[in-house]
Amino acid sequence: MPISPNTTLAHYKIISKIGEGGMGEVWRARDNKLGRDVAIKFLPSALTADPARLNRFELEAQAAGALNHPNILVIHHIGTHEGAPYIVAELLEGQTLRDRINGTILPQRKAIDYALQIARGLSAAHGKGIIHRDLKPENLFITNDGHVKILDFGLAKLTAPVDGDQAQTEVPTRKVNTDPGTVMGSIGYISPEQLKGKPADHRSDIFSFGAVLYEMLSGKRAFRGESAAETMSAILKEEPPDLSTTNKTISPALERVVNHCLEKNPDERFHSARDLAFAIEALSGSTTISDQTIQLTPPLIEKTRRTKPTFWIAAAVALLLSTLTFAYFFLRRTPNRTQAQVFRVAQLLPASQPSSGQSRNRLVFSPDGTSLAYVANQHIYLRRLDSLDAVEVPGTEGGMSPFFSPDGKWLGFTIPGQIKKVPVAGGTATTIYSGDSVGVSWGPDNTILIGGIYAGILKVSSDGGTPTVLVAPTSSNAYSHPQFLPGGSQFIYARGKPFNANEVVIRSLAKADDQALLTAGYDFQYLSSGYIVYSQIAGSLAVDLYAVAFDVATRKVLSKPVLVVKGVEVASSGGNTQFAI
């Protein structure tokens, strides 16, 4: 159908042609009802008789129309005019990412900003069961105010809505009529599984995303050859040149994100666009306010305590198997009802730092909260939260269960049968204690408490020496996870059988005045904000975290248990819960 300025489609008046591509022409038009300019896309008349193209165009309309997200092109209307189908969408002012790159390297800050917006848009689409399958710079639009819009779902695979409990790969798929062996998408950004004619899922979009981000950071395509066949061969068999060879300023953490997206095997990429967005957000240094904060409301507090300020509970830190991803939430008393701010940070472990699955406890914050120590590759690494990279702490070979001195200058850790310490600033590791342990606490006077398991609770100087038995063992119990309370004159510890409900007991350092506080779970931790946090078994290798309000002065538990975090990992050896506060 010939289209020209002043042509009328329903209540839209054509103004001028904007552009065209393999899937149709795009025109600027005026919406006479709402008084706004819009973009209208429809198939050229010569192609309307092609059932395959028409079907793909209709799928684009259905897919895009099902989405409502700031990083996805908004669809206003779908219709036909004299047999020609068309889509009315928001009119964008700006340029495509292809024009924006134009063979140049984008500043890292800008590339991260664009990447985060794209990942969020993909996450929204994947959540609706929609796979783009043709992500490339030409289909990404940068508006004049810096917003990124994902365009052209013309190759999208539309599936049923995703059930929150159903894996993406298990979602029933609506068939897209594609001839066997047909390669969908654009060469250079297409995933290896698509080239092989295999089914494409959300991980194919993640591969294409990686290729786009690579180009933003290098100014060059990740996979390129003198012919389409050579480019396809590079995608299937070759790795792209290291970004750091082209862009000397790129951070290693960002390069690892790109490489993780470009894995040949879909199972080795990010598991979801939401995880990808989370990792990029961490690199951007942005923070968000959580809507998951849990409030300990007055009905949960004993009547005698209802005049106390409201308690706010938020989350701790969980260690995932494929990546070290953590979120720390501040737990504190707040006289007003202002919501506590939540910071989310991701630490992606490179291939050279496999998470040490057999270690008991694998992560801990420094006393001032500025650094995280974690176990990987049978070493302990230290990462400042204001830095993108972690450094290996010398002398910690074989180390696990890290802990800090109160001043943060020393890092303690255990190896089988020993407890050691090493200066954080660098130096030689020295032995504090020889013997098995589960849980260590470094007190303000350089006294160290040790969960001696069947040896009871022990006390030793941080400089080493002969330990003293503080809590004598009994034949039926194990003793673990001692922790100094504020002031250093009292401590709590866990008493009971491993993997059964343990008692948390409070005791003075100077006298045997043991008092059981509660019986539930294990891995107890006291927080200076006035809570005891502990874990309860929720699965084969996962637990849930609970918290109770606790008053040190009166030695009283002040509230019922409140669920804080579900599904935190447990170490495969030792059973310790992988969280830190």
N, C-alpha and C positions, 0 to 999 in steps of 0.2 A: 504494500500500500504506500503510495507516495506521501511523504510527510514534508510539510513546509511551514514556515512561520504563518501564524494566524489560523492554522488548523485547530479545530475544537474537538476535544475528546471529553465527553461528559461535560463537567464544569471546569475543565482545564483548557487553557488557551496556549498553544505552542508559541514560544518566543524565538528560540534559536537552538541550533545543534551544538552540543557540548563535546561529544566524542563518540567513538564506536569501537567495538571489539568483536571477537569471535562469537560472543553470545548476544550481541544486539547493539542497537544504537541508543544513545542517551541524548535527550533534549531538555532544554530549560523551558518551563511552562509556568503559567500563572494560575493559581487556584482562585477562581473568582468568588467562591463561597467564603473562604477564610481570609482572602486578601493576602496571600503569601506566594512566593516563588517556590517551585518544587522541581524535582528532576523526574523525568519520565523515561523509562527504558522499555523498549519493545523490540521484537524480532524484525529484521528486514523482510519485506514481502517475499523475496526470493527464497527465504528459508522457512517460511511458515508451513510449507508442505512437508518438511522433514520431521517425521514423528519423533525421532530420537532427540533432535534439538528442541522441539516443542516440549517434550517431556522433561528435559533438563531445565528448561526455562520455568516450567510450572513448579518443579521441585524447588528452584531458587525462590520463587514467590512464597511457597508454603513454608520453606525453612526460615527465610528472613522474616516473614510475617509473624512467626511464632516467637520471635525474640524481642526483648525490650531491655536494652542495655546501652549505656552511654558510649561504649566503644564498638558498637555495631550499628550499621546504617539503619535508620528508622524507616519502616515501610508504612505508608499512609493508606494505600488503596491498590487493589488488583482488579483489572477489568479487561475487556476486549473492545476493539473498534474495527468494524468491517472485517472481522475474522482475525485481526492481529491482536494477540495478547500483549498487555503492557502492565508495568508496575510503576506506581507513583511513590517516590521516596523523598526524604528530606534533601534539600539542595545544599551541597557542601561547597564552601569557598576555601580554596587552598591549593594543595598539590599532592600528587601521589608520593609515596615513599620512594618510588623509583626516581622521580624528578628530584626529590629532596637529597638522595644519596648522590646520584649523577657521577659515580666513580670516585667520590671523596669519602674520607673517614669522618663519621660523626663524632663529636665529643662524647666521651664515655658517659658523662652525666645525662646528656640528651638521649643517647642510645638506651640507657637503662630506663629512662622515663617512657620512651616509646614502647620498649619491650614489656614493661609492666602493664601498660594499657592494653597491648595486644593480648597478653596472657590472660588478663581479666576478661576480655571479650570472649576469648576461646573457652575459658572456664564456664562462662554463662551459656554459650552455645552447647558445649558438651553436656552441661547439666540438663539441657532439654533433649539430649539424644541426637544432636545435630553435629555432623562432622563436616568441616569445610572442604578439605581435600584439594584445595587449589590455592593455598596461602603463598603469596609472593609479593614483592614490593608494589607491583601494579595494582594489587587488590587491597592495598593499605593506603588510606588517605589521611594526610595531615592537614587539619583545618588551620585557618589563620591564627586561631587562638591556642594552637598546640595540642588539640585533642586528636587522638588517633581513632579512625573508624575502619572497621573491617567491612570490605565490600564483596559483592559477587559470590553468593552462595550457589552459583549455577552448577557446581559440581558436587553439591552437598549430598550426603547420604542421610536421609531422614529416618529416624528410628522412633520407637515408642518412647514416651517420657521415662526418664531414668528413675527407678525406685532407689531410695536412699540406701537400702540394704542390698542392692544388686550391683555386682561389678559391671563396669562399662562393657567389658567384652561379653557379658552374658545377656545384654539387653536384646530383645527380639528386634531384628532388622527388617525394615521395609525394603523390599527389593528395588534396586535401581536397575533399569534395563540397560545393561552394559554387555556388549558382546564379549565372549570369553577371550582373554588375552589382550583386551583393549586397555591401553594405558591412559588413565585419567590424570589430570593435573598438568603442570608445566615443568618441562625438563629443566633440571638444575635445582629444583626445590622439592621434587617429588621424593617420597620415601622409598627405601629399597623394597619393602613388601609390595608397594603399588607397582613398581617396575616388574616385579615377579608375577604380577597378576593375582596376588593374594588379597584377601579381604582387608580393607583399610579401616582402622578405628581411630580413636582420639589420639593415639600415640603417633599416627602418621602426621597429624597436624603439628605435634610437638617437634617432629623431625624437620618439617618445613619451617617452623618457627626458628629452629636452630640455624637453618641455612640463611634465613632473613637476618637474624641477629648477627651472624658471622659477617654478612655483607655490610651491615651498618658499622661494624667495628673495624673492618679492614678495607672497605671500599672495593672489594673484589668478591666474586662469587666463590662460595665454598667448593663447588664442584663445577669445573668448566673444562671443555675440550673443544677441538676444532670442528667437531660434528656432534650431532645428537647422540650417536652411538658411543662416542668417546665419553661424553658427559654421563651417559647412563652407566657406562663401565666404571667411571670414577665413583659414582654414588654406591655402586654395588661392592667395589673392591678396594677403594683407596680412602685414605684419611685426608682431610683438608690440611693445608699447611698450617703450622702453629700460628695462632693469632699474634703471639708475642714477637714473631719474626717480622710481622708487618706493622704492628702497632706496639711500640715499646712502652707506652704508658698504660696499657690495659692491665687491670689487676688480675692476679692468678685466680682469685675466687670467681670472677666473672668469666674467665676463659674456661674454668671447669664447668660452669653452668652451660656454656655453649657446647662443650664436648659431650656433656651428659645428654643433651638434646639430640646430638648427631650420632648416637650409637646405632650401629647397623641392626642390632637385635632390638626389637621393640621392648622386650622385657627389661632391658638395661637402661631405658630412658626414664625420665620422670614418669611416675605412675599416673599423674593427672596434671591438667593445666592449672588446677588450683595449687598443687604443690609447687609447680614451676613459678607461679605468681608469688607465692610465699617466699621462695628463695630469692627472687629478684627484688622483692620488697625489702628484704633484709639488706641487700647490697645498696639499695637506695638510701638506707638510713632512716626511712620513714617510720612513724609509729601511728598506731590507731587506738581508739578507745574501744574496749571490748564490751559486747552486750552479753557476755557470759559470766559476768561477775556475780557471785552468789552472796547473798546477804544473810547473816545470822540475825534474824529478826527477833524482837523481844520475846515472842512466845517460846522460842527455843532456849532462852536463858532462864535460870531459876528465878522465882519470884523475888527473892531477896536481892537479886542483882539487876532488876529491871530499870533501875535508875542509872545504870552505867551507860556509857556511850554505845551507839550501834556499832556492831562489828562488821567489817567487810572482809569477805574471803574471796580470793581469786585463785588462779591456778599455779601449779608448780611446773616442773620441766620434765618432758618425756623424751627418751632416747629411742629413735626408730631404728629398725634393722638396716635399711638401705642408706639412710642419711642421718646425721646427727641434727635433729631439729628440736629446738627448745623454745619455750615461752616462759618468761618468769613474771609473775604477778605479785605486786606488793600487797602483803597482808598487814593491815594496820588498823588501829582504832581511829575513827574519824568523828570528831565532835559534831560536824555538820554532815549532811547527807551527800556530799560531793563524791561522785564516783571515782574510784582510784584509776589511774592511768595504767594501761597495759602495754608492755613493750614486747614485740615479737622479733626474734632474731634466729637466723638459720645458719648452721655450720655444715656445709656439704663436705663430706670426707672424700678426698681423692682416692684413686686406686692404690696409691702408696700408703694410705692410712686405713686399712680395713678395720672395722670395729671389732675389738677383741671380745668375742662372744663369751669366752669362758671366765672372764674376770668378774669379780663379785660386784663391786660398785665402780661405775665408769665416769662419773662426772661430779664436780663440786664447784660452787662459786667461791671466789676469794672473799674474805671478811668484809671488804668495802664494796663488794658487788660489781667491781669493774672488770673482772677477768673470770674466765671459765677454764678449769683444768679438766681434761678428759683423757680416757684411755683409748688408744688405737694403735694397731700394729705392734702390740706388746711394748709400747712406750707411753709416756704421758706427755701430752701436748698442752700448751698454755696459749689461750687466745684472749687478748684484750677485746672487750666488746665494742670499742671504738676503732677497731682495726678489722680488715677483711681477712687477715691470714693468721694462722696459728703457728707456733714454733715448738719444736721438740725440746723438752727439758733434758739437758745432758745428765747422764747418770741414772736415768729411770728405766733402764732396760728391764723388761719383765715385770714392770710395776703395775699395780692395780690399787683400787680403793684409795684415791688421793684425798688428802686433807691438808688444811693450811694451819699455820701458827696464827694466834690472834692478831699479830701485827702484819700478817700477810707476807713476811720476808722469807719464810721457810715453807717448803712444800713437803709434806710427809706422804709416804705411800707404803704399801706392803708388797712383798714378794713371798712365795711360799715359805713359811716358817720364820719370817723376819719382818720387822717394821723399820723403815729407814727414813731419813730426811735429807733434803738437799736445798741449798740456798736458791731462791727464785732467781736472783741476779746471776747465778752461775757459780759452780764450785763442785766440790767432791761430796758424794753421798756418804753418809755415815750411818751406822746401825744403832738404833735406839733399843730394840728388844728382839730377842730370839724366841720364837714360839708362835703357835697358831693364834689367829685373832679374827674377830668379826666386829668391826666398828672401833674407831679410835677417836678420842676427843682431846684437843690440846687446850689446856686451861690458861688463865691469865698469869699464873705464877710459874709458867713453864712446867707444870705437872701434866702428865699425859695419862688419860684413862684408857684402858684396853679391855675390850670384850674378849675374855679369854676362853669363851665357849664353855668347855667343861672344867676349866681352871678357875672359873668365877670372874669377878671384876678386879682388875689389877691396876696398880698405880706405879708409875716410873717417871724419873726425871727426863726431860726432853734431851738431856745430854747422855742418857743411857744409865747403866748401872743395874743394881739388883732390884727387881720389882717387888712391891708390897701387895699382899692380897687384901683388898678392901671388902669384898663380898665373898665369903667362903662358899665354895661350890657344894652342891648336893648331888647325889647319884642320879637323880631323876630329871634334873633341869640343865639347860644350856643358858649361858649368859652372854649377852651381846649388846651392841649399840649404846654404850654409855655416852652421855652428853652432859657437859657442864651447864648449869643454869646461871642466870645473871648473878654476878658477885663472886662466883667461883667457890662458894661454901657448900653448895648442894649439887646433886646431879641426878639424872634419871637413867634407867637402864631397862633392858628387856629381859624377862625371865620366863622360860618355858621351853617346850620342845620345838625344834625347828619345823617350820611349815604347819604348825598348829597355832591356835590362838594364844598369844603370849600376854603376860602381864607387863604393864609398864609400871615400874617401881621408882619412887623417889627416896633419896637417902642423903644424909649429911656426910660431908667429907670427914668430919671429926668424930662421928659416933654412929653406932649401928641403930638408926631409928627408921629402918625400912618401912615404907608404907605403900601398899598397892593402890594405884590410882584408877586403872581400868583394865579390862581384859578384852583385847580385840587385836587381831592382825599382827603385824610385825613392822620392822624398819621405822621405829618411832623417831620423830625429830621434834624438838621444842623450838618455837619461833619466839623471838624477843617481843613480838607484838602481842603475845599472850595466847598462843595456841599450841596444841600438840597435834602433829600430822602423822598419820600412819597409813599402812596399806593393808588391803584385804584381797585374797585371791579371787580373781574373776574369770580365769581361764588358764589354759595350760602354760602359757608364757606371758600372761598379762594380769595386772591387778588394778584395783581402783584405789584412789587416795581419799581418805576421810580426814576431817579435822574436828577437834573439840576445843572449846575455850577453856583455859586453865589459868588459875591464879597461883603464882609461886608462893606468895606470902602466906596464904591460908592452906596451901596444898590441896585445893579443891578443884575438881572438874566442874565447870559452870554451865555446860550445855550438852545437848544430845549430839551425837555424831552427825556431821553434814558432809555429803558427797562433794568432793572438790574436782577431781579429774578422773575420767573413766579410761580404762585400757592403757595403762602404763606398762612398759616392758619390764620383765624380770630377767636377771642374768641366768644363763643356763647352768652356771655352777655357783653354788652358794645361795641362790635364791634372792639376792638383794634386788630391791626395786630401783629402777633407773630414773631417779629424779633428784633435783637439787633445788634448794630455796636460799 
